[in-house]
Amino acid sequence: MKFGVDYENHTSYPAPGQIILYPGGISETEILLGYGGVHFACKMGQLAGNHFIALTSNLDKLADLGPKVLWEGAQEIVFEGVDA
């Protein structure tokens, strides 16, 4: 899928809770959620994605998410907005 965006505010090391969009190029388009110590890369080397949103609550539960997805597959997720 093409999002029609270039690199802006991009990082290869998202902090826990940061969600980044890799717009494609060397690898396929990806959306990544940092849940611990992350170095975003592929077989060809380091990649960088655009940090566009961050989770701000329940960050202590993120460390359990990675292994759960790895061993159990995709999980249901709900994003709820908070009025500023």
C-alpha positions as CSV (number, residue, x, y, z in Angstrom):
1,M,0.0,0.0,0.0
2,K,1.3,3.4,-0.9
3,F,0.6,6.2,1.6
4,G,2.1,9.0,-0.6
5,V,4.3,10.3,2.1
6,D,8.0,11.0,2.3
7,Y,10.3,10.8,5.3
8,E,9.4,13.3,8.0
9,N,10.2,13.1,11.7
10,H,11.6,9.6,11.0
11,T,13.4,7.3,13.3
12,S,14.9,3.8,13.5
13,Y,14.6,3.7,17.3
14,P,11.0,4.3,18.3
15,A,10.4,4.6,22.1
16,P,7.9,2.3,23.7
17,G,4.4,3.4,22.7
18,Q,5.5,5.3,19.6
19,I,3.9,4.2,16.3
20,I,5.8,4.7,13.1
21,L,4.9,4.3,9.4
22,Y,7.6,3.0,7.1
23,P,6.4,4.3,3.6
24,G,8.1,1.5,1.7
25,G,11.2,1.4,-0.5
26,I,13.8,-1.1,0.5
27,S,11.1,-3.2,2.2
28,E,7.3,-3.3,2.1
29,T,5.2,-0.6,3.7
30,E,4.9,-1.3,7.5
31,I,3.3,0.1,10.6
32,L,5.4,-0.5,13.7
33,L,4.6,-0.2,17.4
34,G,7.6,0.2,19.6
35,Y,7.1,-2.0,22.7
36,G,10.6,-2.2,24.2
37,G,14.2,-1.6,22.9
38,V,13.7,-1.4,19.1
39,H,16.1,-1.1,16.2
40,F,13.9,-1.0,13.1
41,A,15.7,-2.9,10.3
42,C,15.4,-5.5,7.6
43,K,17.8,-8.0,5.9
44,M,19.1,-5.1,3.8
45,G,19.9,-3.0,6.8
46,Q,18.5,-0.2,8.9
47,L,15.1,1.3,8.1
48,A,13.4,4.5,9.4
49,G,9.7,5.3,9.7
50,N,7.7,8.4,10.4
51,H,6.7,8.8,14.0
52,F,3.1,9.9,13.7
53,I,1.3,8.9,17.0
54,A,2.1,7.7,20.5
55,L,0.3,5.7,23.1
56,T,0.3,7.5,26.4
57,S,-1.3,5.0,28.8
58,N,-0.7,1.4,29.9
59,L,2.8,1.6,28.6
60,D,3.8,-0.9,31.3
61,K,1.8,-3.6,29.4
62,L,3.6,-3.2,26.1
63,A,6.5,-5.5,26.9
64,D,4.1,-8.4,27.0
65,L,2.6,-7.6,23.6
66,G,5.6,-8.5,21.4
67,P,6.0,-12.1,22.5
68,K,2.2,-12.5,22.5
69,V,1.9,-11.4,18.9
70,L,4.9,-13.5,17.9
71,W,3.5,-16.7,19.4
72,E,-0.2,-16.2,19.1
73,G,-0.5,-14.0,16.0
74,A,-2.4,-10.8,15.3
75,Q,-4.3,-9.4,18.3
76,E,-7.4,-7.2,18.4
77,I,-6.6,-3.6,19.3
78,V,-8.8,-0.6,20.1
79,F,-7.7,3.0,19.9
80,E,-9.8,5.5,21.8
81,G,-9.3,9.2,21.6
82,V,-9.0,11.5,24.6
83,D,-10.3,15.0,24.5
84,A,-7.6,17.5,24.9
